[in-house]
Amino acid sequence: MASKTNPIAFLQQVRSEASKVTWPTRRETMISTVMVLVMVFFAALFFFAADQLMGWLIGLILHVGM
Protein backbone atom coordinates (compact mmCIF):
# COMPACT_ATOMS: atom_id res chain seq x y z
CA MET A 1 0.00 0.00 0.00
CA ALA A 2 1.39 3.40 -0.97
CA SER A 3 2.07 5.85 1.81
CA LYS A 4 -0.05 8.98 1.86
CA THR A 5 1.69 12.31 1.28
CA ASN A 6 0.91 15.33 3.37
CA PRO A 7 -1.08 17.78 1.17
CA ILE A 8 1.27 20.65 2.02
CA ALA A 9 4.33 18.56 1.12
CA PHE A 10 2.59 17.52 -2.09
CA LEU A 11 1.95 21.15 -3.05
CA GLN A 12 5.59 22.01 -2.30
CA GLN A 13 6.70 19.17 -4.59
CA VAL A 14 4.34 20.37 -7.31
CA ARG A 15 5.69 23.91 -7.02
CA SER A 16 9.26 22.60 -7.14
CA GLU A 17 8.58 20.55 -10.27
CA ALA A 18 6.65 23.39 -11.93
CA SER A 19 9.63 25.71 -11.45
CA LYS A 20 11.72 23.31 -13.59
CA VAL A 21 9.42 23.75 -16.61
CA THR A 22 11.02 25.58 -19.52
CA TRP A 23 8.42 27.52 -21.47
CA PRO A 24 8.94 28.13 -25.19
CA THR A 25 9.81 31.60 -26.38
CA ARG A 26 7.33 33.68 -28.36
CA ARG A 27 9.33 32.94 -31.54
CA GLU A 28 9.28 29.16 -30.92
CA THR A 29 5.54 29.31 -30.29
CA MET A 30 4.91 31.25 -33.51
CA ILE A 31 7.06 28.87 -35.58
CA SER A 32 5.28 25.84 -34.11
CA THR A 33 1.88 27.42 -34.75
CA VAL A 34 2.71 28.19 -38.38
CA MET A 35 4.05 24.66 -38.92
CA VAL A 36 0.86 23.15 -37.47
CA LEU A 37 -1.31 25.34 -39.71
CA VAL A 38 0.73 24.39 -42.79
CA MET A 39 0.48 20.68 -41.97
CA VAL A 40 -3.28 20.97 -41.36
CA PHE A 41 -3.66 22.69 -44.74
CA PHE A 42 -1.75 19.94 -46.55
CA ALA A 43 -3.62 17.18 -44.68
CA ALA A 44 -6.96 18.81 -45.59
CA LEU A 45 -5.85 19.11 -49.22
CA PHE A 46 -4.78 15.45 -49.30
CA PHE A 47 -8.02 14.17 -47.76
CA PHE A 48 -10.10 16.38 -50.04
CA ALA A 49 -8.29 14.99 -53.10
CA ALA A 50 -8.59 11.40 -51.82
CA ASP A 51 -12.31 11.89 -51.16
CA GLN A 52 -12.91 13.35 -54.62
CA LEU A 53 -10.98 10.54 -56.29
CA MET A 54 -12.81 7.80 -54.37
CA GLY A 55 -16.17 9.46 -55.06
CA TRP A 56 -15.34 9.62 -58.77
CA LEU A 57 -14.23 5.95 -58.83
CA ILE A 58 -17.31 4.77 -56.95
CA GLY A 59 -19.49 6.82 -59.30
CA LEU A 60 -17.87 5.10 -62.27
CA ILE A 61 -18.34 1.64 -60.75
CA LEU A 62 -21.98 2.25 -59.84
CA HIS A 63 -22.78 3.90 -63.19
CA VAL A 64 -21.28 0.99 -65.15
CA GLY A 65 -23.48 -1.46 -63.24
CA MET A 66 -26.68 0.20 -64.43
C-alpha positions, 0 to 999 in steps of 0.5 A, spaced: 500 500 500 502 506 498 504 511 503 499 517 503 503 524 502 501 530 506 497 535 502 502 541 504 508 537 502 505 535 495 503 542 493 511 544 495 513 538 490 508 540 485 511 547 485 518 545 485 517 541 479 513 546 476 519 551 477 523 546 472 518 547 466 522 551 460 516 555 457 517 556 449 519 563 447 514 567 443 518 565 436 518 558 438 511 558 439 509 562 432 514 557 428 510 551 431 503 554 430 505 556 423 508 549 422 501 546 425 497 550 420 501 548 414 500 541 416 493 541 417 492 545 410 496 539 406 492 534 410 486 537 408 488 538 401 490 530 401 483 528 404 479 532 399 483 529 393 482 522 396 475 523 397 474 526 390 478 521 387 474 515 391 467 518 389 469 519 382 471 511 382 465 509 386 461 513 381 464 510 375 463 503 378 456 504 380 454 507 373 457 501 369 453 497 373 446 500 371 
